[in-house]
């Protein structure tokens, strides 16, 4: 069903927009279309999701008025590079949100995939690729942003553009801004590699010494942030005094040819 909430978004010609009003999961729907042969640049955008799940499989409320998107890519890249694409999307979504917010609004990133406003979660990115392929045939980048509402079961750790901004933005404006930013950043990534993306990401990431708990496929990792290394991995100092390196690909469920959320 066509979405009235997304109608009017002005996107670069590289995208083919598919507007949906309500869907169980935009990520699942986009992945199904990618597996069926959807062209690179196919961009699904929905006004509401009924069965959305987060990076670690947790249920996520996705009420009307938010931005919920999925983008088909065919980069012919290994899983480590696909994890970099997820970071490209995080930086792009953050930059798009910044376009619609006051310069005084504090916008930060939380490793590996969240966008925070005033230290509360307002948006996130996920990535999916088919399992068992070292160079996946397709990749789907999915994302959401709380535009009007902050879903209540996310509690105090939730924010929205409407609450933190000077005026309530419209989902089409955010979608258009994301489309422009992603195209610019993915082209820069293709030409210059991960380092420019990593630098932009790191500028708004955790300060050294910050205590962090990160959900990983193998369980929750805890520690004090030491650094983000050149590959985008998070280095934590654990309570025991040792160091733990959390790989970006593993955090996104992408590991040595195995794809997932």
Secondary structure, DSSP 8 states (H G I E B T S, - for coil): ---TTTTT----TT-EEEEEEEES-HHHHHHHHHHTT--TTEEEEEEEESS-B-TTS-B--B-TTSEEEEEEE-----HHHHHHHHHHHHHHHHHHHHHTS-TTS-EEEETTTEEEETTEEEEEEEEEE-TT-SS-S-EEEEEEE-SS---GGGTTSB--HHHHSSS---HHHHHHHHHHHHHHHHHHHHHH-SHHHHHHHHTTS--TT-EEEEEETTEEEEEEEEEE-TTS-EEEE-TTS-EEEE-HHHHTT-BTTB---
